[in-house]
Amino acid sequence: MSSPVTVTILGKEYQIACPEEEKEALIASARMVHENMEKIRHSGKVVGVDRIAVMAALNIAHELIQIQHDENHDLDKVNNKILQLKERVSAFLDEDRQLEL
């Protein structure tokens, strides 16, 4: 069942309907957005809440893409290692069979 959750970002409160099991994730997400926006605001390079929000969204999206890229790269490494091990086992088994003959 959804219930409203109040989060504060840059001093403004927002009420968001959220399933109870996702409440902690929503609060953590709001905290991440707030901290990112605060960092941008304090840099003084971006003026206006809407522009700060867009920059924060772009920063968070960039971080997500980097994480996904790293995970895919790691998955490729794991798959390559599995393939190498499979080839070594096959070679060992073939060698063992030849010795039996």
N, C-alpha and C positions, 0 to 999 in steps of 0.2 A: 504494500500500500504506500502511495506517495504522501509525503508530508512536506510542508514548506521548510526550507533551510535558509537562514539568513547568513549571508557572507558579506564582508566589508572589503572593498577594493578602492584604494586611494581615497579613503574617508567616506565613500558612499556605500550605503547598504543596499543589497539586492536580495530579494526573496526568490528562491528557486525551488520548484517542486522536484522532489527527488525520492526514489524508493529508499526505504530505511537502510537496506544493505549497501547502498552506494553513497551514503551520507559522508563517511570518512573520506572517501576518494574525492567527493565534490569539495569538501572543506580544504583538502590538501591541494587540489587544483586551483581553487580560489587564492590560497596562500601563495602558490607559485606565480600566478598571474600578478598578484599584488606586489610581490617582491621584485619581479621583473620590471613592472611599471615604475616602481619606486626607484630602482637603479637607473632607468632611462630618464626619469624626471630629474634626479639629482645630477645627472651628467650635464644637464643644461643645454644639450645639443638639439633636443626636440621640444617644441612648444605646442601645447594644446593636448588635452586629454585624449581626443580621438586619434591624434597622430601617435601619442605614446602607446595607446592600446594597439594600434596597427603594428608598431615596431615590436611590442612585446609579443604579439601573436606571431610575427615573422621569426623572432628569436626562438620561441618555443617550437614552432614548426621545424625550424632548421635543426634544433637539437634532436627532435624526434626522427628526422630524416637521417641524421648522423648515426643515431642508435640503430635504426633499421639497417643502414648500410653496413655498420660494424657487425651486426648479428648475421646478416646474409654472408658477409665475408668469412666470419667464423664458421658458419654452416658449410661453406665451400671448403674450408680447410679440413673440417671434420670428415666431409664426404670424400675428399682426396685421400685422407689418411686411411679411411676404411677401405677404399679401393686398393691402396698400396698393400695393406695388410691382407686383403683377399687374394691379391696376386701372389704375395709371398707364400701364403698357405697353399694355394693351388700349385705353385712351383714345388713346394716341399712335398706335397702329396704325389705329384707326378714323378718326382725323383724317387720317392719311396716305392712307388709301383714298379719303376724300372729296376730297382734293386731286387724286388721279389721275383721278377722274371728271370 
